[in-house]
Amino acid sequence: MRARLLRIVTVAAVVGMTAATAGAQSLLPPDRAVRGDAVGTLGWMNVRSNAGESFDNWANRILDASAGVGFYWTQHLKTEIDVGATTRTEHYFAEPLVVNGINTYRAGSVDFSQRHLAISQQYQFFENAWFHPHLAAGVDVTRENGEEERQPVFLCDPVTRVSRQIEPGGRFGPDTRTRVRPFVAAGFKGYLSRRAFFRSDIRVLVRNGADEVLLRFGFGVDF
């Protein structure tokens, strides 16, 4: 009886150890032998408009969709390329003017959308971990298509109190322009399984100061 009980305990221990090992393997951190990854993201973009020196020259109701691939050189260094496009948005502006010492303003709106391609070098922290923060720097090539609509500009004579039009209104464009700007980024990569992960980052494009801010969130897979 004792021998039979000993065999049962031994078998149960072996089975338990096997199950524990299998469970531990399933919870192991992602395999860092991967050579690259692919990711798709949705983001919220804020863009500094080029419609003059307005009191508020930031457009911020812009949705961005991007897809990218990354290639690892080491466990920490990765080159990433991504492409994306934004929804079309309309930004209103009111630009102050001074004509013959008299204050007035020019009002209107800018309607635009963007397509962009970015390449960056990324440094990813930690090894064999579920959570990897990263820093990046790179170059963004943006192709912007837009139209501008201006309202007529009126000037009120302070003596006669009579307003007169000094500049006609109208619609200008569509115009297409290409801009190349450097950027910096910071974010993280968190694993859902050995290969699947979720990711978030914030990217700041720089021209004369911060020119564009993009906050993204998405999912990807290692390969």
ROPA-454484 format. One line per field, with one value per residue: residue number from 1; residue in three letters; x, y, z of N, C-alpha, C in turn. Coordinates in nm, 3 decimals. Example, Ala and Ser with C-alpha at 12.3 -4.5 7.8 and 13.67 -1.06 7.14 Angstrom:
<pts>
seq (1_2)
type (Ala_Ser)
n.u (1.319_1.285)
n.v (-0.569_-0.225)
n.w (0.780_0.708)
ca.u (1.230_1.367)
ca.v (-0.450_-0.106)
ca.w (0.780_0.714)
c.u (1.320_1.290)
c.v (-0.330_0.003)
c.w (0.780_0.787)
</pts>
This chain:
<pts>
seq (1_2_3_4_5_6_7_8_9_10_11_12_13_14_15_16_17_18_19_20_21_22_23_24_25_26_27_28_29_30_31_32_33_34_35_36_37_38_39_40_41_42_43_44_45_46_47_48_49_50_51_52_53_54_55_56_57_58_59_60_61_62_63_64_65_66_67_68_69_70_71_72_73_74_75_76_77_78_79_80_81_82_83_84_85_86_87_88_89_90_91_92_93_94_95_96_97_98_99_100_101_102_103_104_105_106_107_108_109_110_111_112_113_114_115_116_117_118_119_120_121_122_123_124_125_126_127_128_129_130_131_132_133_134_135_136_137_138_139_140_141_142_143_144_145_146_147_148_149_150_151_152_153_154_155_156_157_158_159_160_161_162_163_164_165_166_167_168_169_170_171_172_173_174_175_176_177_178_179_180_181_182_183_184_185_186_187_188_189_190_191_192_193_194_195_196_197_198_199_200_201_202_203_204_205_206_207_208_209_210_211_212_213_214_215_216_217_218_219_220_221_222_223)
type (Met_Arg_Ala_Arg_Leu_Leu_Arg_Ile_Val_Thr_Val_Ala_Ala_Val_Val_Gly_Met_Thr_Ala_Ala_Thr_Ala_Gly_Ala_Gln_Ser_Leu_Leu_Pro_Pro_Asp_Arg_Ala_Val_Arg_Gly_Asp_Ala_Val_Gly_Thr_Leu_Gly_Trp_Met_Asn_Val_Arg_Ser_Asn_Ala_Gly_Glu_Ser_Phe_Asp_Asn_Trp_Ala_Asn_Arg_Ile_Leu_Asp_Ala_Ser_Ala_Gly_Val_Gly_Phe_Tyr_Trp_Thr_Gln_His_Leu_Lys_Thr_Glu_Ile_Asp_Val_Gly_Ala_Thr_Thr_Arg_Thr_Glu_His_Tyr_Phe_Ala_Glu_Pro_Leu_Val_Val_Asn_Gly_Ile_Asn_Thr_Tyr_Arg_Ala_Gly_Ser_Val_Asp_Phe_Ser_Gln_Arg_His_Leu_Ala_Ile_Ser_Gln_Gln_Tyr_Gln_Phe_Phe_Glu_Asn_Ala_Trp_Phe_His_Pro_His_Leu_Ala_Ala_Gly_Val_Asp_Val_Thr_Arg_Glu_Asn_Gly_Glu_Glu_Glu_Arg_Gln_Pro_Val_Phe_Leu_Cys_Asp_Pro_Val_Thr_Arg_Val_Ser_Arg_Gln_Ile_Glu_Pro_Gly_Gly_Arg_Phe_Gly_Pro_Asp_Thr_Arg_Thr_Arg_Val_Arg_Pro_Phe_Val_Ala_Ala_Gly_Phe_Lys_Gly_Tyr_Leu_Ser_Arg_Arg_Ala_Phe_Phe_Arg_Ser_Asp_Ile_Arg_Val_Leu_Val_Arg_Asn_Gly_Ala_Asp_Glu_Val_Leu_Leu_Arg_Phe_Gly_Phe_Gly_Val_Asp_Phe)
n.u (0.083_0.192_0.396_0.248_0.117_0.339_0.420_0.204_0.222_0.471_0.423_0.226_0.379_0.565_0.391_0.287_0.519_0.580_0.357_0.387_0.629_0.556_0.365_0.526_0.691_0.506_0.471_0.702_0.917_0.906_1.060_1.375_1.519_1.408_1.389_1.261_0.967_0.616_0.367_0.051_-0.115_-0.333_-0.384_-0.377_-0.340_-0.173_-0.125_0.075_-0.055_0.002_-0.116_-0.054_0.016_-0.174_-0.392_-0.441_-0.286_-0.289_-0.402_-0.613_-0.792_-0.747_-0.725_-0.500_-0.375_-0.148_0.110_0.380_0.717_0.981_1.334_1.566_1.891_2.047_1.970_1.877_1.891_1.707_1.589_1.329_1.058_0.781_0.456_0.184_-0.144_-0.365_-0.689_-0.903_-0.905_-1.040_-0.927_-0.974_-0.880_-0.767_-0.600_-0.409_-0.378_-0.205_-0.274_-0.168_-0.133_-0.367_-0.555_-0.664_-0.800_-0.746_-0.950_-1.026_-1.011_-0.838_-0.818_-0.709_-0.509_-0.284_-0.015_0.237_0.579_0.811_1.134_1.332_1.572_1.581_1.614_1.580_1.491_1.582_1.599_1.463_1.205_0.866_0.786_0.893_1.031_1.112_1.329_1.355_1.482_1.452_1.366_1.103_0.899_0.664_0.373_0.156_-0.173_-0.378_-0.631_-0.709_-0.932_-1.022_-1.167_-1.305_-1.108_-1.162_-1.131_-1.167_-1.211_-1.095_-1.175_-1.386_-1.549_-1.618_-1.628_-1.419_-1.344_-1.035_-0.905_-0.981_-1.185_-1.163_-1.099_-0.818_-0.599_-0.640_-0.332_-0.022_0.236_0.565_0.732_1.028_1.124_1.299_1.249_1.171_1.101_0.918_0.823_0.654_0.661_0.460_0.414_0.167_0.174_0.417_0.483_0.293_0.207_0.123_0.139_0.248_0.322_0.469_0.528_0.728_0.757_0.999_1.055_1.066_1.088_0.847_0.658_0.470_0.270_0.223_0.029_0.015_-0.141_-0.137_-0.127_0.087_0.316_0.589_0.845)
n.v (-0.120_0.117_0.142_0.168_0.408_0.574_0.558_0.685_0.944_1.013_1.008_1.211_1.428_1.445_1.499_1.743_1.902_1.901_2.034_2.278_2.361_2.385_2.587_2.792_2.828_2.925_3.172_3.300_3.578_3.771_3.637_3.740_3.697_3.784_3.937_4.157_4.373_4.444_4.696_4.853_5.162_5.403_5.752_6.077_6.390_6.703_7.001_7.272_7.541_7.701_7.941_8.222_8.464_8.384_8.418_8.172_7.920_7.644_7.337_7.081_6.868_6.609_6.295_6.028_5.756_5.494_5.270_5.048_4.909_4.750_4.696_4.505_4.575_4.520_4.389_4.621_4.835_4.965_5.014_5.194_5.220_5.399_5.465_5.691_5.849_6.130_6.237_6.476_6.813_7.122_7.440_7.736_8.079_8.399_8.668_8.929_9.262_9.563_9.858_10.150_10.249_10.172_9.932_9.614_9.305_8.986_8.725_8.375_8.038_7.723_7.431_7.108_6.808_6.532_6.323_6.099_5.993_5.829_5.778_5.631_5.602_5.390_5.348_5.089_5.004_4.769_4.405_4.093_4.136_4.221_4.477_4.747_5.049_5.318_5.542_5.768_5.906_6.082_6.137_6.301_6.295_6.491_6.524_6.763_6.857_7.126_7.387_7.734_7.965_8.299_8.573_8.894_9.187_9.459_9.809_10.048_10.388_10.606_10.868_10.941_10.730_10.537_10.229_10.056_9.829_9.678_9.461_9.191_8.896_8.536_8.210_8.004_7.788_7.433_7.361_7.192_7.082_6.980_6.881_6.840_6.729_6.706_6.481_6.388_6.117_5.930_5.638_5.322_4.962_4.694_4.356_4.119_3.853_3.604_3.705_3.896_4.239_4.551_4.904_5.239_5.579_5.909_6.164_6.435_6.680_6.901_7.230_7.546_7.550_7.343_7.182_6.998_6.757_6.423_6.175_5.833_5.503_5.152_4.813_4.526_4.280_4.058_3.933)
n.w (0.000_0.086_-0.101_-0.336_-0.285_-0.280_-0.547_-0.670_-0.563_-0.669_-0.947_-0.962_-0.879_-1.088_-1.303_-1.212_-1.206_-1.477_-1.584_-1.455_-1.565_-1.834_-1.806_-1.712_-1.934_-2.114_-2.008_-2.046_-2.131_-2.443_-2.739_-2.805_-3.032_-3.259_-3.582_-3.676_-3.683_-3.735_-3.748_-3.689_-3.654_-3.496_-3.467_-3.303_-3.432_-3.407_-3.574_-3.673_-3.835_-4.154_-4.207_-4.178_-3.911_-3.691_-3.402_-3.299_-3.424_-3.449_-3.570_-3.465_-3.487_-3.608_-3.749_-3.769_-3.959_-3.962_-4.083_-4.029_-4.048_-3.871_-3.830_-3.662_-3.551_-3.334_-3.004_-2.899_-3.081_-3.348_-3.677_-3.821_-4.048_-4.157_-4.299_-4.359_-4.342_-4.313_-4.196_-4.362_-4.266_-4.134_-4.062_-3.886_-3.903_-3.779_-3.867_-3.745_-3.878_-3.969_-4.119_-4.258_-4.001_-3.881_-3.711_-3.819_-3.945_-4.103_-4.197_-4.230_-4.362_-4.361_-4.544_-4.532_-4.589_-4.515_-4.629_-4.528_-4.487_-4.286_-4.148_-3.901_-3.632_-3.365_-3.013_-2.795_-2.470_-2.207_-2.179_-2.280_-2.166_-2.079_-2.117_-2.302_-2.310_-2.539_-2.724_-2.999_-3.309_-3.614_-3.964_-4.130_-4.414_-4.556_-4.749_-4.831_-4.903_-4.976_-4.941_-4.929_-4.794_-4.799_-4.629_-4.729_-4.661_-4.453_-4.386_-4.141_-4.140_-3.897_-3.876_-4.056_-4.003_-4.182_-4.348_-4.571_-4.835_-4.857_-4.946_-5.151_-5.099_-5.141_-5.286_-5.267_-5.427_-5.517_-5.343_-5.338_-5.134_-5.033_-4.744_-4.554_-4.248_-3.934_-3.652_-3.312_-3.088_-2.840_-2.661_-2.595_-2.593_-2.537_-2.454_-2.550_-2.597_-2.692_-2.946_-3.026_-2.971_-2.807_-2.868_-2.804_-2.882_-2.887_-3.114_-3.214_-3.448_-3.580_-3.680_-3.695_-3.394_-3.221_-3.462_-3.528_-3.365_-3.285_-3.150_-3.097_-3.105_-3.116_-3.257_-3.303_-3.448_-3.398_-3.616)
ca.u (0.000_0.281_0.467_0.152_0.098_0.461_0.419_0.103_0.279_0.578_0.361_0.162_0.483_0.618_0.289_0.282_0.639_0.567_0.259_0.445_0.728_0.484_0.306_0.633_0.734_0.406_0.480_0.834_0.915_0.915_1.185_1.450_1.591_1.333_1.464_1.186_0.827_0.524_0.271_-0.047_-0.153_-0.422_-0.329_-0.435_-0.235_-0.183_-0.039_0.080_-0.100_0.085_-0.206_-0.023_0.037_-0.304_-0.387_-0.441_-0.247_-0.278_-0.517_-0.599_-0.898_-0.694_-0.702_-0.391_-0.360_-0.012_0.158_0.525_0.798_1.108_1.440_1.658_2.035_2.085_1.853_1.834_1.887_1.612_1.552_1.186_1.001_0.634_0.382_0.054_-0.227_-0.456_-0.819_-0.905_-0.954_-1.053_-0.877_-1.011_-0.779_-0.790_-0.466_-0.412_-0.309_-0.196_-0.269_-0.161_-0.147_-0.501_-0.564_-0.774_-0.762_-0.782_-1.008_-1.045_-0.996_-0.749_-0.869_-0.591_-0.481_-0.143_0.041_0.373_0.671_0.911_1.237_1.392_1.658_1.518_1.684_1.481_1.549_1.556_1.615_1.377_1.105_0.736_0.764_1.014_1.026_1.210_1.350_1.384_1.504_1.446_1.327_0.968_0.869_0.519_0.312_0.033_-0.263_-0.469_-0.692_-0.730_-1.041_-1.006_-1.275_-1.259_-1.052_-1.218_-1.061_-1.258_-1.146_-1.133_-1.228_-1.517_-1.623_-1.666_-1.548_-1.398_-1.273_-0.900_-0.852_-1.093_-1.178_-1.154_-1.048_-0.686_-0.560_-0.558_-0.186_0.047_0.374_0.638_0.822_1.116_1.151_1.345_1.159_1.211_0.986_0.932_0.706_0.677_0.613_0.422_0.379_0.048_0.218_0.556_0.502_0.197_0.231_0.059_0.241_0.206_0.433_0.443_0.629_0.729_0.831_1.061_1.099_1.100_1.019_0.758_0.577_0.364_0.273_0.141_0.016_-0.034_-0.159_-0.167_-0.090_0.183_0.363_0.728_0.871)
ca.v (0.000_0.232_0.153_0.220_0.549_0.642_0.570_0.786_1.075_1.040_1.042_1.341_1.530_1.460_1.569_1.881_1.972_1.920_2.140_2.405_2.400_2.432_2.717_2.891_2.856_3.009_3.306_3.356_3.702_3.750_3.587_3.854_3.661_3.833_4.024_4.277_4.374_4.523_4.757_4.945_5.254_5.517_5.860_6.211_6.481_6.848_7.059_7.418_7.585_7.802_8.047_8.351_8.475_8.387_8.405_8.028_7.861_7.499_7.254_6.965_6.766_6.534_6.153_5.973_5.610_5.463_5.131_5.051_4.790_4.778_4.597_4.510_4.555_4.451_4.379_4.754_4.929_4.927_5.111_5.182_5.296_5.394_5.554_5.719_5.952_6.191_6.283_6.616_6.898_7.265_7.523_7.877_8.170_8.543_8.723_9.074_9.346_9.707_9.928_10.296_10.272_10.133_9.788_9.537_9.164_8.901_8.599_8.273_7.898_7.637_7.295_7.034_6.671_6.498_6.188_6.113_5.879_5.860_5.678_5.669_5.509_5.376_5.274_5.020_4.968_4.639_4.280_3.983_4.192_4.243_4.620_4.808_5.188_5.349_5.677_5.762_6.030_6.050_6.238_6.282_6.361_6.513_6.583_6.826_6.912_7.214_7.505_7.843_8.058_8.423_8.670_9.029_9.266_9.593_9.906_10.155_10.517_10.655_11.003_10.940_10.613_10.464_10.111_10.028_9.704_9.701_9.335_9.102_8.759_8.436_8.076_7.988_7.648_7.357_7.365_7.076_7.111_6.872_6.929_6.742_6.781_6.608_6.460_6.302_6.040_5.846_5.552_5.192_4.842_4.598_4.230_4.044_3.714_3.602_3.781_4.006_4.347_4.679_5.007_5.379_5.673_6.049_6.212_6.580_6.728_7.029_7.320_7.659_7.503_7.229_7.210_6.898_6.659_6.307_6.073_5.713_5.378_5.045_4.675_4.474_4.144_4.033_3.826)
ca.w (0.000_0.094_-0.229_-0.434_-0.255_-0.320_-0.694_-0.705_-0.530_-0.764_-1.076_-0.946_-0.874_-1.224_-1.382_-1.165_-1.252_-1.622_-1.607_-1.411_-1.664_-1.953_-1.774_-1.706_-2.070_-2.179_-1.952_-2.070_-2.208_-2.586_-2.795_-2.857_-3.153_-3.373_-3.672_-3.708_-3.644_-3.815_-3.659_-3.742_-3.547_-3.514_-3.386_-3.298_-3.476_-3.392_-3.676_-3.676_-3.967_-4.219_-4.252_-4.120_-3.767_-3.626_-3.256_-3.272_-3.553_-3.437_-3.607_-3.374_-3.501_-3.720_-3.724_-3.851_-3.967_-4.007_-4.080_-4.038_-4.022_-3.805_-3.850_-3.550_-3.572_-3.209_-2.917_-2.858_-3.193_-3.453_-3.780_-3.848_-4.159_-4.155_-4.389_-4.303_-4.402_-4.217_-4.245_-4.405_-4.159_-4.164_-3.953_-3.902_-3.851_-3.783_-3.865_-3.726_-3.977_-3.943_-4.247_-4.234_-3.858_-3.835_-3.686_-3.877_-3.945_-4.217_-4.148_-4.332_-4.319_-4.438_-4.554_-4.578_-4.545_-4.530_-4.640_-4.477_-4.477_-4.184_-4.118_-3.773_-3.560_-3.234_-2.909_-2.711_-2.341_-2.144_-2.253_-2.236_-2.077_-2.143_-2.140_-2.359_-2.351_-2.642_-2.774_-3.142_-3.384_-3.755_-4.063_-4.183_-4.543_-4.557_-4.868_-4.783_-5.005_-4.906_-5.000_-4.834_-4.825_-4.725_-4.630_-4.764_-4.552_-4.449_-4.304_-4.095_-4.123_-3.764_-3.884_-4.122_-3.954_-4.300_-4.379_-4.713_-4.861_-4.907_-5.002_-5.181_-5.052_-5.248_-5.254_-5.327_-5.432_-5.420_-5.350_-5.281_-5.099_-4.966_-4.639_-4.490_-4.114_-3.834_-3.539_-3.199_-3.042_-2.721_-2.646_-2.533_-2.660_-2.435_-2.518_-2.514_-2.606_-2.736_-3.069_-3.042_-2.876_-2.828_-2.871_-2.806_-2.885_-2.920_-3.209_-3.227_-3.562_-3.547_-3.786_-3.608_-3.276_-3.246_-3.579_-3.538_-3.256_-3.320_-3.045_-3.165_-3.031_-3.212_-3.230_-3.401_-3.432_-3.430_-3.713)
c.u (0.087_0.353_0.375_0.129_0.219_0.465_0.321_0.157_0.388_0.523_0.296_0.265_0.541_0.521_0.283_0.400_0.632_0.471_0.315_0.548_0.662_0.422_0.411_0.681_0.635_0.411_0.617_0.824_0.935_1.055_1.260_1.537_1.518_1.417_1.390_1.044_0.747_0.414_0.175_-0.098_-0.261_-0.372_-0.408_-0.324_-0.272_-0.081_-0.042_0.051_-0.006_0.002_-0.180_-0.007_-0.097_-0.288_-0.390_-0.410_-0.221_-0.410_-0.505_-0.712_-0.864_-0.669_-0.597_-0.394_-0.225_0.014_0.308_0.589_0.929_1.205_1.544_1.801_2.095_1.957_1.797_1.815_1.796_1.591_1.406_1.144_0.849_0.575_0.244_-0.019_-0.323_-0.593_-0.806_-0.967_-0.959_-1.015_-0.909_-0.903_-0.827_-0.655_-0.471_-0.329_-0.306_-0.176_-0.276_-0.186_-0.281_-0.505_-0.686_-0.731_-0.809_-0.831_-1.026_-1.031_-0.902_-0.803_-0.756_-0.591_-0.336_-0.123_0.187_0.448_0.780_1.009_1.310_1.484_1.609_1.609_1.581_1.549_1.504_1.579_1.523_1.274_0.975_0.716_0.895_0.989_1.133_1.216_1.390_1.410_1.505_1.407_1.190_0.954_0.717_0.477_0.174_-0.045_-0.367_-0.524_-0.715_-0.842_-1.027_-1.130_-1.221_-1.209_-1.106_-1.137_-1.157_-1.178_-1.189_-1.194_-1.370_-1.606_-1.682_-1.571_-1.536_-1.318_-1.137_-0.838_-0.969_-1.075_-1.166_-1.101_-0.920_-0.646_-0.650_-0.408_-0.131_0.191_0.433_0.735_0.901_1.158_1.206_1.241_1.227_1.084_1.022_0.806_0.741_0.614_0.585_0.366_0.251_0.076_0.364_0.580_0.413_0.220_0.139_0.165_0.179_0.331_0.383_0.561_0.615_0.817_0.877_1.095_1.151_1.029_0.934_0.661_0.457_0.381_0.176_0.145_-0.050_-0.049_-0.194_-0.120_0.003_0.222_0.510_0.738_1.019)
c.v (0.125_0.253_0.212_0.369_0.630_0.662_0.679_0.927_1.114_1.083_1.180_1.453_1.555_1.537_1.716_1.962_1.999_2.033_2.275_2.456_2.455_2.569_2.826_2.929_2.947_3.153_3.368_3.486_3.672_3.710_3.703_3.816_3.710_3.930_4.152_4.269_4.459_4.573_4.846_5.033_5.351_5.627_5.989_6.310_6.626_6.911_7.210_7.463_7.692_7.920_8.178_8.346_8.490_8.377_8.259_7.957_7.711_7.433_7.123_6.864_6.675_6.389_6.102_5.821_5.579_5.314_5.135_4.917_4.835_4.664_4.613_4.487_4.482_4.437_4.516_4.852_4.878_5.044_5.087_5.273_5.286_5.496_5.575_5.828_6.004_6.215_6.429_6.700_7.043_7.345_7.669_7.965_8.314_8.610_8.875_9.146_9.490_9.775_10.078_10.330_10.234_9.981_9.728_9.390_9.098_8.768_8.502_8.134_7.825_7.495_7.208_6.890_6.640_6.350_6.199_5.981_5.919_5.744_5.724_5.560_5.507_5.300_5.220_4.970_4.827_4.522_4.175_4.030_4.215_4.387_4.684_4.955_5.216_5.499_5.666_5.902_5.995_6.168_6.201_6.361_6.369_6.578_6.633_6.886_6.999_7.327_7.608_7.934_8.180_8.510_8.806_9.103_9.409_9.680_10.019_10.282_10.576_10.795_11.003_10.828_10.531_10.348_10.095_9.899_9.734_9.575_9.242_8.964_8.663_8.304_8.053_7.840_7.566_7.366_7.239_7.115_6.993_6.933_6.813_6.800_6.671_6.592_6.378_6.233_5.962_5.762_5.422_5.083_4.739_4.472_4.170_3.893_3.718_3.692_3.904_4.112_4.465_4.787_5.146_5.465_5.813_6.099_6.363_6.618_6.871_7.104_7.445_7.634_7.382_7.265_7.116_6.798_6.547_6.206_5.951_5.596_5.270_4.909_4.625_4.332_4.138_3.926_3.795)
c.w (0.000_-0.037_-0.337_-0.413_-0.299_-0.470_-0.736_-0.680_-0.629_-0.899_-1.069_-0.944_-1.012_-1.311_-1.343_-1.212_-1.401_-1.654_-1.568_-1.510_-1.789_-1.928_-1.770_-1.844_-2.141_-2.129_-1.971_-2.149_-2.356_-2.631_-2.859_-2.975_-3.277_-3.453_-3.705_-3.655_-3.742_-3.724_-3.737_-3.629_-3.593_-3.421_-3.396_-3.325_-3.450_-3.485_-3.666_-3.819_-4.021_-4.267_-4.180_-3.970_-3.696_-3.475_-3.214_-3.403_-3.544_-3.477_-3.531_-3.383_-3.619_-3.676_-3.821_-3.845_-4.029_-4.002_-4.100_-4.013_-3.957_-3.826_-3.739_-3.596_-3.452_-3.128_-2.881_-2.974_-3.304_-3.549_-3.816_-3.962_-4.149_-4.251_-4.328_-4.379_-4.298_-4.281_-4.287_-4.295_-4.203_-4.041_-3.982_-3.840_-3.861_-3.762_-3.849_-3.833_-3.929_-4.078_-4.220_-4.088_-3.800_-3.821_-3.754_-3.874_-4.074_-4.161_-4.264_-4.275_-4.414_-4.430_-4.610_-4.525_-4.575_-4.560_-4.601_-4.476_-4.379_-4.171_-3.993_-3.722_-3.415_-3.139_-2.811_-2.584_-2.297_-2.240_-2.194_-2.134_-2.154_-2.183_-2.185_-2.393_-2.457_-2.669_-2.920_-3.198_-3.531_-3.841_-4.118_-4.313_-4.555_-4.689_-4.827_-4.900_-4.935_-4.991_-4.891_-4.883_-4.737_-4.739_-4.672_-4.640_-4.564_-4.353_-4.268_-4.069_-3.988_-3.766_-3.940_-4.073_-4.069_-4.327_-4.530_-4.728_-4.920_-4.968_-5.029_-5.118_-5.169_-5.197_-5.334_-5.318_-5.523_-5.449_-5.284_-5.252_-5.022_-4.866_-4.582_-4.356_-4.024_-3.724_-3.431_-3.150_-2.917_-2.708_-2.578_-2.619_-2.551_-2.497_-2.460_-2.516_-2.651_-2.856_-3.080_-2.934_-2.906_-2.810_-2.868_-2.813_-2.915_-3.003_-3.223_-3.345_-3.537_-3.675_-3.717_-3.475_-3.313_-3.358_-3.590_-3.424_-3.291_-3.206_-3.106_-3.068_-3.133_-3.166_-3.340_-3.368_-3.472_-3.539_-3.719)
</pts>
